[in-house]
Amino acid sequence: MVLGIIGQAVGLFAVTNIDDILILALFFAQGTGRPGAARRIVLGQYLGFAVILAVAVAAAFGATFLPASAVPYLGLLPLALGLKAAWQAWKDRREGSEDEEGEQAGQGGPSPLEVAAVTFANGGDNIGVYVPVFATAGASGMSVYAVVFLVLVAVWCFAGRFFATRPVIARALARWGHILLPLVLITIGLLILVEGGASGL
């Protein structure tokens, strides 16, 4: 019984979070060489996913903190962060000064709240999938799902960092990461808004 739930939890997590590996790889690439960046990214990923989990568990018990009509607007979070990253990349390229590079390095890459915001916004559809599964699993089954999910968040973080540090991928991300990160975030934001039908989009 428990092994069956664990297997289902692994499959459900993998299917609903496969795109997070790319985002994590981009975040880890952005934080390369910056002290404490990896720790902040992992913390942000856990914060964002913990909120997804909390909302899904609460909804399974009948408490709806996030109306269905509000879910599409979660796309505004990655969209805003993507536009911010694009502006920063354009500004850095325009100024091109060593002082600016030193200042950016001092920032230590993405903050935990930025990573958490992207994780939560990108997981808005996850909530809709998790709620019926949690509701039918009962309290004990939900506990197993939650534990497995939280363990797999660590596996996802490891995978994201692994891909970001492979020589070929690392070189590509070092060269194009400043363009890819805002592009991916803006695309995710627009997809969430459009697919969710925000304001009739």
C-alpha positions in Angstrom: 0.0 0.0 0.0 2.6 2.5 1.1 5.0 1.4 -1.7 2.2 1.9 -4.2 1.6 5.4 -2.9 5.3 6.2 -3.0 5.5 5.0 -6.6 2.5 7.1 -7.6 3.9 10.1 -5.7 7.2 9.8 -7.6 5.4 9.6 -11.0 3.1 12.5 -10.1 5.9 14.8 -9.0 8.1 14.0 -12.1 5.2 14.6 -14.5 4.2 17.9 -12.9 7.6 19.3 -12.3 9.8 18.3 -15.2 10.1 21.9 -16.5 11.5 23.0 -13.1 14.8 21.2 -13.9 15.5 23.7 -16.8 14.6 26.7 -14.6 16.7 25.4 -11.7 19.7 24.8 -14.1 19.3 28.5 -15.3 19.2 29.7 -11.7 22.2 27.7 -10.7 24.1 28.9 -13.8 23.2 32.5 -12.8 24.6 31.8 -9.3 27.9 30.2 -10.5 30.9 31.5 -8.6 28.7 33.5 -6.2 29.1 32.5 -2.5 25.9 31.0 -1.0 24.0 31.2 -4.3 23.3 27.4 -4.4 21.9 27.5 -0.8 19.6 30.4 -1.6 18.3 28.7 -4.8 17.6 25.5 -2.9 15.9 27.4 -0.1 13.8 29.3 -2.6 12.8 26.1 -4.3 11.7 24.6 -1.0 9.8 27.7 0.0 7.9 27.9 -3.3 7.1 24.2 -3.3 6.1 24.2 0.4 3.5 26.9 -0.5 2.2 24.8 -3.4 1.9 21.8 -1.0 0.2 23.8 1.7 -2.4 25.2 -0.7 -3.0 21.8 -2.2 -3.4 20.1 1.2 -5.7 22.9 2.5 -7.8 22.7 -0.7 -8.1 18.9 -0.3 -9.5 19.5 3.2 -12.0 22.0 1.7 -10.3 25.3 2.4 -9.7 27.3 -0.7 -7.2 30.1 -0.2 -6.6 30.6 -3.9 -9.7 31.0 -6.1 -9.5 29.2 -9.4 -10.0 32.6 -11.2 -6.8 33.9 -9.5 -4.5 31.0 -10.7 -3.9 32.4 -14.2 -2.6 35.7 -12.7 0.2 33.8 -11.0 1.8 34.2 -14.4 2.5 37.8 -13.6 5.2 36.7 -11.1 7.6 35.0 -13.6 6.7 37.6 -16.2 7.7 40.4 -13.9 10.9 38.6 -12.8 11.7 37.8 -16.5 11.3 41.4 -17.5 13.5 42.5 -14.6 16.2 40.0 -15.6 16.0 41.2 -19.2 16.3 44.8 -18.2 19.3 43.9 -16.0 21.0 42.0 -18.8 20.4 44.9 -21.2 21.7 47.4 -18.7 24.8 45.3 -17.9 25.6 44.9 -21.6 25.1 48.6 -22.3 27.3 49.7 -19.4 29.8 46.9 -19.7 31.8 48.1 -16.8 33.9 46.0 -14.4 32.3 47.9 -11.5 28.9 46.7 -12.6 30.1 43.1 -12.9 31.5 43.3 -9.4 28.3 44.8 -8.0 26.3 42.0 -9.7 28.6 39.3 -8.3 28.0 40.8 -4.9 24.3 40.2 -5.2 24.9 36.5 -5.1 22.6 35.5 -7.9 18.8 35.0 -7.5 17.3 35.5 -4.1 15.3 32.8 -2.3 12.1 34.9 -2.8 12.7 35.2 -6.5 13.2 31.5 -6.9 10.2 30.8 -4.6 7.9 33.1 -6.6 8.8 31.4 -9.9 8.4 28.0 -8.4 5.0 28.8 -6.9 3.7 30.6 -10.1 4.9 27.7 -12.3 3.3 25.2 -10.0 -0.2 26.8 -10.1 -1.4 24.0 -12.3 0.2 21.5 -10.0 -2.3 22.5 -7.3 -5.2 21.5 -9.6 -3.7 18.1 -10.1 -2.7 17.5 -6.5 -6.0 18.4 -4.8 -8.1 15.5 -6.1 -5.3 13.1 -5.5 -4.8 14.3 -2.0 -8.5 14.3 -1.3 -8.8 10.7 -2.2 -5.6 9.6 -0.5 -6.8 10.6 3.0 -4.6 12.1 5.8 -2.1 9.2 5.9 -1.7 9.0 2.1 -1.3 12.7 1.9 1.6 12.5 4.5 3.3 10.0 2.3 2.9 12.2 -0.8 4.2 15.2 1.1 7.3 13.4 2.3 8.1 12.0 -1.1 7.5 15.3 -2.8 9.9 17.1 -0.4 12.6 14.5 -0.9 12.2 14.9 -4.6 12.6 18.6 -4.4 16.2 18.0 -3.2 16.7 15.5 -6.1 15.4 18.2 -8.6 17.8 20.8 -7.1 20.7 18.3 -7.4 19.7 17.6 -11.1 19.4 21.3 -11.9 22.9 21.9 -10.4 24.3 18.8 -12.1 23.2 20.0 -15.5 24.3 23.6 -14.9 27.8 22.4 -14.0 28.4 20.0 -16.9 31.2 21.6 -19.0 29.3 21.8 -22.3 26.1 23.0 -20.7 27.9 25.3 -18.3 29.7 27.0 -21.2 26.4 27.4 -23.1 24.6 28.8 -20.1 27.6 31.1 -19.3 27.3 32.5 -22.8 23.6 32.5 -23.3 22.1 32.2 -19.7 21.6 36.0 -19.4 19.3 35.7 -22.4 17.7 32.3 -21.7 16.7 33.0 -18.1 14.5 36.1 -18.9 13.2 34.4 -22.1 12.2 31.3 -20.1 10.6 33.3 -17.3 8.7 35.6 -19.7 7.5 32.6 -21.7 6.3 30.7 -18.6 4.5 33.9 -17.4 2.7 34.4 -20.7 1.8 30.7 -21.0 0.3 30.7 -17.5 -1.7 33.9 -18.3 -2.9 32.7 -21.8 -3.6 29.1 -20.9 -5.4 30.2 -17.8 -7.6 32.6 -19.7 -6.6 35.7 -17.7 -8.8 38.6 -18.7 -10.1 36.6 -21.7 -6.6 36.1 -23.2 
